[in-house]
């Protein structure tokens, strides 16, 4: 049976990606596949990785020094978190027959230029939530052999840029979400202090700006003002404290809108005894009534969330589910609420098209263009949310019937067995041609064809000859260098493009530092100075001071070979600079790798770097 590598949120976390991972991986494992899970954001030795029946790897280093270094290099932090720095080693070890990446496309874009990409059949299953198509996808359309999306909206948009995408929604076990018997539903509502005649509007979401909770709160308050005799409450299953991470300040917004404290419900969970309560929001941290832990209860988060059984009970506290958002790839809570038999509402755009084409009430909205990205987004019109709340409230019997019909639709539309079979078909229909040679060397000696008249075609030919990329005139790099040719010579542009290839190749070839090191028992020190000649001259007094301080050590300098003469008179060892030296552990060692040097000084890197205790 084939081996499948799957990278995404860890399958036991409390996210939509994670529940999808759990459903897919369980399905593949039960079908007899050898499963390898790469869990984004978990430490490599996290014990929870041992709690699944298949092999699981974390992406974050355990060594605090290594983490501090990567955290200090901004461009490396996300690469670390989403697996770029460990994936090749895992592939070398596990030798998978197929690779599945389920993440936002910009978080796994590094995969597009890996030597194994598509040679090992590679599937990217990613949310596409807005028009126009994200440039990263459009510019690299020629690369994608297997790209899946989560809605027909996204499939249609990708088809317009020449990509034949397949729609596979986020998958979940349908037995988890269902309408509870009326007697049980009344009992859990009573336990939460919700009377039978109270009308509960709910929203399950992560506190992000694209989830328009303030619009919902404003619509809820408008409904209350127009219906003063209605007993209504708003239940927000989210983390009220995520404003520091870019979310809404829900507490402050509720005060500004004049929503009464008793009418704004939230979920609390104790991080000691795991007790879950739904009650009016009091504060970010409150005492646990069960285990008495001071400030032990807080709102749910990715790391501390409710179980699926508890989440289903929360849906059953609601009478109506409303999900206003600017956009979304799929929005699992809409599916979960439908499976729980609730009438639902959202904007008929992006993910919303899937639901509004069936039994979801459309929220009247207008479009706006997001300033930073240029993406088209939806915003409910003033009064629109109040209108849908009123429609459901005034027709509760009919709304309940619609919810029951929506459940039957969701059971068929989002059948997890159908989705799992599509993954199996992908694995079985693909052939692995990768020879596990990870050195992807570009042709820096490709001779430019100066006879090509068009600057654009000249650049396209260069990229094909040097990188093997079939770029079109719309590609961002092609546009960039074509514009440069308006003011620069072709020779200058060729040098710039080939420099990119040289830097790529420098990362591909094995580093042979040991060829420049004397075989002695003395301790060794290296000072790295990769810059231009003036920087090397400025570093001379520092190197001389190191030679004086470490009299009994062997001292080395690493720099560009052109700058060797600057240091030759010191009688020390000289090592050609290699970009891989930008990782201090490459020189000083870590774990079982002992390194080549006892101390590596790299002042051009993060100054907070902590050495191996030799200084």
C-alpha positions in Angstrom: 0.0 0.0 0.0 1.2 3.5 -0.8 2.6 6.1 1.7 0.9 9.5 1.8 2.5 12.6 3.4 -0.1 15.2 4.6 0.8 18.7 5.8 -1.7 20.9 7.5 -3.0 21.9 11.0 -2.5 19.0 13.4 -5.5 16.7 13.3 -6.3 17.1 17.0 -6.4 20.9 17.0 -9.6 22.9 17.1 -9.7 24.4 13.6 -11.5 23.7 10.4 -8.3 22.6 8.7 -7.6 20.2 11.7 -11.0 18.6 11.6 -10.6 18.1 7.9 -7.2 16.6 8.5 -8.6 14.2 11.1 -11.4 13.1 8.7 -9.1 12.6 5.7 -6.2 10.9 7.6 -8.5 8.6 9.5 -10.1 7.6 6.2 -6.8 7.0 4.5 -5.5 5.1 7.5 -8.5 2.9 7.7 -8.2 2.2 3.9 -4.7 0.8 4.6 -2.5 3.6 3.5 0.7 4.4 5.3 0.1 7.9 6.6 2.7 10.6 7.5 1.3 13.7 9.1 3.3 17.0 9.2 1.7 19.2 11.9 2.3 22.9 11.3 3.2 24.9 14.4 3.9 22.0 16.8 7.2 21.4 18.4 9.0 18.4 17.0 9.0 16.5 20.3 5.4 17.5 21.3 4.0 14.3 23.0 0.6 14.9 21.4 2.2 13.8 18.1 2.3 10.3 19.6 -1.4 10.2 20.2 -2.4 9.5 16.6 -2.1 6.0 15.1 0.1 7.1 12.2 3.5 8.8 12.1 3.4 12.5 12.9 6.1 15.2 12.8 6.1 18.7 14.2 7.7 21.7 12.3 9.0 23.9 15.2 12.4 23.2 16.6 12.7 22.1 20.3 16.0 24.0 20.9 15.1 27.4 22.3 18.3 28.9 20.8 17.4 27.7 17.3 13.9 29.0 17.7 15.2 32.4 18.9 17.4 32.6 15.8 14.6 31.7 13.4 12.2 34.0 15.2 14.7 36.9 14.8 14.9 36.3 11.1 11.4 37.4 10.0 11.5 35.7 6.6 12.3 32.4 8.3 9.6 32.4 10.9 6.7 31.5 8.6 8.9 29.1 6.7 9.7 27.3 9.9 6.0 27.3 11.1 4.6 25.9 7.9 7.2 23.2 7.3 9.6 24.5 4.7 12.7 23.9 6.9 11.9 20.3 7.7 9.9 18.9 4.8 12.9 17.8 2.7 14.4 15.8 5.6 11.0 14.2 6.3 10.7 13.3 2.6 14.2 11.8 2.5 13.4 9.6 5.5 9.8 8.6 4.7 9.9 8.5 0.9 6.2 9.1 0.3 4.4 8.1 -2.9 2.1 11.2 -2.7 2.1 14.6 -1.0 -1.0 16.5 0.1 -0.7 20.1 1.3 -3.8 21.6 2.8 -3.1 25.2 3.7 -3.5 28.8 2.4 -1.5 28.9 -0.8 0.9 31.7 0.4 1.9 29.5 3.4 3.1 26.6 1.2 4.2 28.5 -1.9 7.8 27.3 -1.1 6.6 23.8 -2.4 6.3 25.1 -5.9 10.0 25.3 -6.3 11.1 22.2 -4.5 12.9 19.6 -6.6 10.3 17.0 -5.7 7.2 19.1 -6.5 5.0 17.2 -9.0 7.7 14.5 -9.4 6.3 13.1 -6.2 2.6 13.6 -7.1 1.7 16.8 -5.2 -1.8 18.0 -4.4 -2.5 21.5 -3.0 -5.9 21.8 -1.5 -6.3 25.5 -0.7 -9.1 28.0 0.0 -9.6 30.6 -2.7 -12.0 33.1 -1.2 -12.0 36.3 -3.3 -12.0 37.7 -6.8 -9.7 38.4 -8.7 -7.6 35.2 -8.4 -4.6 35.7 -6.1 -1.5 36.7 -8.2 0.6 33.9 -6.7 -1.8 31.3 -8.2 -2.3 33.2 -11.5 1.4 33.8 -12.1 2.3 30.2 -11.5 -0.7 28.6 -13.1 1.6 26.6 -15.4 3.1 24.8 -12.4 -0.1 23.5 -10.8 -0.9 19.9 -11.9 -3.2 19.2 -9.0 -5.0 22.1 -7.2 -8.2 21.6 -5.3 -10.4 24.3 -3.9 -13.3 24.3 -1.4 -16.2 25.9 -3.3 -17.6 26.1 -6.8 -17.0 29.9 -6.6 -13.3 29.2 -6.5 -13.4 26.5 -9.1 -15.1 29.0 -11.5 -12.6 31.7 -10.9 -9.6 29.4 -11.4 -11.0 28.1 -14.6 -11.0 31.7 -15.9 -7.2 31.8 -15.5 -6.7 28.5 -17.2 -6.6 26.2 -14.1 -8.7 23.0 -14.0 -9.4 22.9 -10.3 -11.5 20.4 -8.4 -14.0 21.3 -5.7 -13.6 19.2 -2.5 -15.2 20.9 0.6 -13.7 20.7 4.1 -14.7 17.3 5.4 -16.1 16.3 8.8 -17.7 13.3 10.4 -21.4 13.9 10.0 -22.2 12.0 13.1 -20.7 14.8 15.2 -23.4 17.5 14.3 -27.1 16.8 14.5 -30.3 18.3 16.0 -30.8 17.0 19.5 -34.1 15.7 20.7 -36.3 18.5 21.9 -36.3 17.4 25.5 -32.5 17.3 25.6 -32.3 20.7 23.8 -34.6 22.3 26.4 -32.6 20.8 29.2 -29.2 22.2 28.0 -30.9 25.6 27.4 -32.3 25.6 30.9 -28.9 24.7 32.3 -27.5 27.8 30.6 -30.3 30.0 31.9 -32.0 30.3 28.5 -35.7 30.1 28.7 -37.9 28.3 26.2 -39.3 31.5 24.7 -35.8 33.2 24.3 -34.7 33.6 20.6 -30.9 32.8 20.3 -28.9 34.0 17.3 -25.5 32.4 17.1 -22.1 32.8 15.4 -19.2 30.4 15.6 -16.0 31.9 14.4 -12.3 32.7 15.0 -12.0 36.4 16.0 -10.6 37.7 12.7 -11.5 41.0 10.9 -13.0 39.2 7.9 -15.6 37.7 10.3 -18.0 40.6 10.6 -19.1 40.2 14.2 -19.6 43.9 14.7 -22.0 44.0 11.8 -23.9 41.2 13.4 -23.9 42.9 16.8 -25.2 46.1 15.2 -28.0 44.2 13.4 -28.8 42.4 16.7 -29.1 45.7 18.5 -31.3 47.1 15.8 -33.6 44.1 16.0 -33.9 44.6 19.8 -34.7 48.3 19.4 -37.4 47.5 16.8 -38.8 44.6 18.8 -38.5 45.7 22.5 -40.8 42.8 23.7 -38.7 40.1 22.0 -36.6 38.0 24.3 -33.4 37.7 22.2 -29.8 36.9 22.9 -26.6 36.8 20.8 -24.3 33.8 21.4 -20.7 34.4 20.1 -18.6 31.2 20.3 -15.2 32.8 19.9 -12.3 34.3 21.8 -13.1 37.8 22.9 -9.4 38.5 23.7 -7.8 38.1 20.2 -7.8 41.8 19.4 -4.0 41.8 20.0 -3.7 39.3 17.2 -5.7 41.4 14.7 -9.3 40.6 15.7 -12.3 42.6 17.0 -12.5 44.3 20.4 -15.9 42.6 21.0 -16.2 43.8 24.6 -15.7 47.4 23.8 -18.0 47.2 20.7 -20.8 45.7 22.8 -20.5 48.6 25.3 -20.5 51.2 22.5 -23.6 49.7 20.9 -25.4 49.5 24.2 -26.0 45.7 24.2 -27.0 44.6 27.6 -24.5 42.3 29.4 -27.1 39.6 29.9 -27.9 39.5 26.2 -24.4 38.8 25.0 -23.6 35.1 25.6 -20.2 33.5 25.1 -18.4 30.2 25.8 -16.0 29.7 28.7 -13.7 26.7 29.2 -11.5 25.9 32.2 -7.9 25.2 31.3 -7.7 23.1 34.5 -10.8 20.8 34.6 -12.0 21.5 31.1 -15.5 22.5 32.3 -17.5 24.3 29.5 -20.1 26.9 30.2 -22.2 29.2 28.0 -23.1 32.3 29.9 -23.2 36.1 29.6 -19.7 37.5 28.9 -18.1 38.8 32.2 -14.4 39.2 31.5 -11.6 37.6 29.6 -10.7 35.3 32.6 -13.1 34.3 35.3 -13.0 31.8 38.3 -14.1 28.3 37.5 -17.3 27.3 39.4 -16.4 23.6 39.4 -12.7 23.3 40.3 -12.5 26.8 41.9 -9.4 27.7 39.9 -8.9 31.5 40.1 -9.2 33.0 36.6 -9.2 29.4 35.3 -11.9 29.9 32.7 -11.5 31.8 29.4 -12.9 31.8 25.9 -12.0 28.9 23.6 -8.9 29.1 21.4 -7.1 26.8 18.9 -5.1 25.3 21.8 -7.9 25.1 24.3 -11.2 24.3 22.6 -14.4 22.5 23.2 -14.9 18.9 22.0 -17.0 18.2 19.0 -19.8 16.9 21.2 -19.8 20.1 23.2 -19.8 22.2 20.0 -22.9 20.3 18.8 -24.6 21.2 22.1 -23.7 24.9 21.6 -25.3 24.8 18.1 -28.4 23.2 19.7 -28.6 26.2 22.1 -29.3 28.4 19.0 -32.5 29.1 17.1 -30.8 30.8 14.2 -27.2 30.8 12.8 -25.9 34.0 11.2 -22.5 34.1 9.6 -21.6 37.6 8.1 -18.1 37.6 6.5 -16.2 39.5 3.9 -15.2 36.2 2.2 -14.1 32.7 3.1 -12.8 29.5 1.5 -15.5 27.3 2.9 -16.5 28.4 6.5 -17.0 25.1 8.3 -19.5 26.5 10.9 -22.0 27.1 8.1 -21.9 23.3 7.3 -21.9 22.4 11.0 -24.9 24.6 11.7 -26.8 23.1 8.7 -26.0 19.6 9.9 -27.4 20.6 13.4 -30.7 21.5 11.6 -30.5 25.3 12.1 -31.8 27.9 9.6 -28.7 29.9 8.5 -27.9 33.2 6.8 -24.8 34.7 5.1 -23.8 36.9 2.1 -24.2 35.3 -1.3 -20.6 35.8 -2.3 -17.4 33.6 -2.1 -18.2 30.6 0.2 -21.7 32.0 0.6 -22.6 31.1 -2.9 -22.5 27.4 -2.0 -25.0 27.8 0.9 -27.3 30.5 -0.6 -27.7 28.4 -3.8 -29.4 25.9 -1.4 -31.4 26.7 1.7 -29.4 29.6 3.4 -31.1 33.0 3.7 -29.0 35.6 1.7 -28.0 38.8 3.6 -28.3 41.8 1.3 -24.8 43.2 0.8 -22.6 45.5 -1.2 -19.1 45.0 -2.7 -16.0 46.9 -1.8 -12.4 46.5 -2.9 -9.8 45.8 -0.2 -7.2 48.5 -0.3 -4.1 46.4 0.4 -4.9 43.4 -1.8 -7.3 44.6 -4.4 -9.6 41.7 -3.6 -13.4 42.1 -3.9 -15.1 41.7 -0.5 -18.7 41.7 0.8 -20.2 44.0 3.4 -23.8 43.6 4.6 -26.0 46.6 3.8 -27.3 48.7 6.7 -30.4 47.0 8.2 -29.8 43.8 6.2 -28.9 41.6 9.2 -31.8 43.0 11.2 -34.1 42.0 8.3 -32.9 38.4 8.2 -33.2 38.1 12.0 -36.7 39.5 11.9 -37.6 37.1 9.0 -36.6 34.0 11.0 -38.0 35.3 14.3 -41.4 36.1 12.8 -41.6 32.7 10.9 -40.0 30.3 13.4 -42.0 27.3 12.4 -41.1 27.7 8.7 -37.5 28.5 9.6 -37.3 25.2 11.5 -38.6 23.3 8.5 -36.0 25.0 6.3 -33.3 24.0 8.8 -34.4 20.4 8.6 -34.3 20.5 4.8 -30.9 22.2 4.9 -29.6 19.3 7.0 -30.6 16.7 4.4 -28.9 18.8 1.7 -25.7 19.2 3.8 -25.6 15.4 4.4 -25.4 14.8 0.7 -23.5 17.9 -0.4 -20.6 17.4 2.1 -20.5 13.6 2.3 -17.0 12.9 3.8 -16.9 9.4 2.2 -17.1 11.1 -1.3 -14.3 13.5 -0.4 -12.1 10.7 1.0 -12.6 8.7 -2.1 -11.4 11.6 -4.2 -8.1 11.7 -2.2 -7.7 8.0 -2.7 -8.3 8.3 -6.4 -5.6 11.0 -6.6 -3.1 8.8 -4.8 -3.9 5.7 -6.9 -3.9 7.5 -10.2 -0.5 9.2 -9.7 3.0 8.0 -10.4 6.1 8.9 -8.3 9.0 9.7 -10.6 11.3 11.5 -8.0 14.8 10.0 -7.7 15.3 11.7 -4.3 18.1 13.9 -5.7 17.5 17.1 -3.8 20.1 19.1 -5.6 18.2 21.2 -8.1 20.9 23.0 -10.0 19.9 25.8 -12.5 21.7 26.3 -15.8 23.6 29.5 -15.1 25.7 28.9 -18.3 22.7 29.3 -20.6 23.7 31.6 -23.5 21.2 34.5 -23.9 19.6 34.7 -27.4 20.2 38.4 -28.2 18.6 37.9 -31.6 15.1 37.9 -30.0 13.6 41.3 -30.8 10.9 41.5 -28.1 12.2 42.3 -24.6 9.4 40.3 -23.1 10.1 37.2 -25.2 13.8 37.7 -24.4 13.1 37.5 -20.7 10.8 34.5 -21.1 13.5 32.7 -23.1 16.0 33.4 -20.3 13.8 32.0 -17.7 13.1 28.9 -19.7 16.8 28.3 -20.4 18.1 29.0 -16.9 15.3 27.9 -14.7 13.2 25.6 -16.9 10.1 27.7 -16.1 7.4 28.1 -18.9 6.6 31.7 -17.8 4.0 33.8 -19.7 4.1 37.5 -20.3 1.8 38.0 -17.3 4.2 36.5 -14.8 5.4 39.0 -12.2 9.1 38.4 -12.8 8.7 38.7 -16.6 6.9 42.0 -16.2 9.6 43.2 -13.7 12.6 42.5 -15.9 10.8 43.6 -19.1 10.2 47.0 -17.5 13.9 47.1 -16.4 14.9 46.7 -20.0 13.4 50.1 -20.7 16.3 51.7 -18.8 19.0 49.0 -18.5 21.0 47.0 -21.1 20.2 43.3 -21.8 23.6 42.4 -20.4 22.7 44.0 -17.0 19.4 42.2 -16.8 21.0 38.9 -17.8 23.5 39.3 -14.9 20.7 40.0 -12.5 18.7 37.0 -13.5 21.8 34.7 -13.4 22.7 36.1 -10.0 19.3 34.7 -8.7 20.3 31.4 -10.2 23.7 31.5 -8.7 22.2 32.1 -5.2 19.8 29.3 -5.7 22.6 26.9 -6.7 24.6 27.9 -3.7 21.9 26.4 -1.5 21.8 23.2 -3.6 25.4 22.0 -3.6 26.8 20.3 -0.5 28.9 22.4 1.7 32.5 21.1 1.9 33.9 23.3 4.7 36.0 20.5 6.1 38.2 20.8 3.0 39.4 24.2 4.4 39.9 23.1 8.0 43.1 21.8 9.5 42.8 18.3 11.1 44.0 19.2 14.7 42.7 18.9 18.2 42.8 22.6 18.8 39.5 24.6 19.4 38.4 26.4 16.3 36.8 29.9 15.8 35.4 31.4 12.6 34.5 35.0 11.9 32.1 35.3 8.9 32.1 38.5 6.8 30.2 37.9 3.6 30.0 41.6 2.5 32.0 43.8 0.2 35.7 44.7 0.5 35.1 47.8 2.6 33.2 45.7 5.2 36.1 43.2 5.3 38.6 46.0 5.8 36.4 47.4 8.6 36.4 43.9 10.2 40.2 43.6 10.3 40.6 45.1 13.8 38.0 42.8 15.1 39.7 39.7 13.6 43.0 40.9 15.0 41.5 41.2 18.5 40.0 37.7 18.2 43.5 36.3 17.3 45.0 38.0 20.3 42.2 36.8 22.7 42.1 33.2 21.5 45.9 32.7 21.2 45.7 28.9 21.5 42.8 28.5 19.0 42.8 28.1 15.3 41.1 31.2 13.8 39.3 31.3 10.5 37.6 34.0 8.4 34.9 33.2 5.9 34.4 35.8 3.1 34.0 36.0 -0.6 37.1 34.5 -2.3 37.8 37.9 -4.0 38.4 39.3 -0.5 40.8 36.6 0.7 43.9 38.9 0.1 42.6 41.3 2.8 43.1 38.7 5.5 46.0 36.6 4.1 48.7 38.5 6.0 47.2 37.4 9.3 48.3 33.8 8.7 44.8 32.4 9.6 42.6 29.9 7.8 40.3 31.3 5.0 37.0 29.6 4.0 34.9 30.6 1.0 31.5 32.0 2.1 28.4 30.0 1.5 24.8 31.2 2.0 24.1 28.1 4.2 26.4 29.7 6.8 23.5 32.1 7.5 22.3 29.4 9.8 24.6 29.5 12.9 23.9 25.9 13.7 25.4 24.9 10.4 28.8 26.0 11.8 28.5 25.4 15.6 26.3 22.3 15.4 23.2 21.2 17.1 21.8 17.9 18.5 23.9 15.0 17.1 25.6 17.4 14.6 28.7 18.7 16.4 29.5 21.4 13.8 32.9 22.5 12.4 33.7 25.2 14.9 33.5 25.8 18.6 32.4 29.5 18.1 31.1 31.2 15.0 30.9 35.0 15.0 28.3 36.3 12.5 27.8 40.0 13.4 25.6 40.6 10.3 23.0 38.2 11.7 20.6 38.6 14.6 22.7 40.0 17.6 20.7 38.0 20.1 22.1 34.8 18.8 23.3 32.6 21.7 26.4 30.5 21.1 27.0 27.0 22.3 28.4 28.1 25.6 32.0 28.5 24.4 32.3 32.3 24.6 
